[in-house]
Amino acid sequence: MAQTGILVSINGEVAGVLAISDPLKPGAQEVISILKSMKIRSIMVTGDNWGTANSIAREVGIEDVIAEAKP
């Protein structure tokens, strides 16, 4: 689901769990679709983990992903 889990603790005891995510940029899916119609292949390169990267890529229509990339 492209979310990062955060554990919250109080005095060393788990008190809660949060799940956060960055929203997609408006129009990202449309841009990828336009590029595909122009026969341009998009590749997503990210430092995010494979699960997050693949989830986002599927959402926008990108088929080629390189995740956990170093700067």
N, C-alpha and C positions, 0 to 999 in steps of 0.2 A: 504493500500500500504506500510505499515511498514515505514512510514516517520514521522519525527517530524517537526512540523511547528514552524517557528521563525518569529515573527513580528519585523520589523525594523522601528524605529521612529527617526524623526529629529525634534527637538524642540517640542516634545510632539505630533506630528502628524505622523500617520502611513505613511511610505514612501515605504514600500515594504514587501513582504512575501517571506521567503525562506523555502524550504522543503529539509530536509537532511535525509540520512539513512546510516546505516552501511551495507557494502556489505557482502553477505554470504561468508564464507570461501570456497576457491576452494575445490571441492570434497565433500562438506558436504552432498549433496543429494546422491552421490554415496555411502558414508559411511553408511547412514541410510538404503539405499537399501540393502547393503551387510548384515547389522545387521538383517534386516527383513528376508532375505533369510536363516539366521542362527537361526531363530525363537527367536531372542532377541528383546524384546519390549523396545522402546526408549520413554522416558518421558522428555519433555522440562520444566525446572523450571527456571523462569526468574523474574526479578524485573520490566520488561517492562509491559506496560498496555496490557489489553486483546486483543485489536485490533491489535497491533503490534505483539504480541506473536502468535496469531492465523495465521496471514499473513505469518510470517516466518515459522511456523510449517507446514502449507500447502505447502509452496514452497519446503521444503526438504522432506516432506512425514511423518512427525511426527503427530500422532493422539491424543496423550495425552499431555495436556498442563496445567501447573500451572503457572499463571501469577500474577503480583503484589506481588510477594513473598518478605518477609522481610529477611534480612541477618540473 
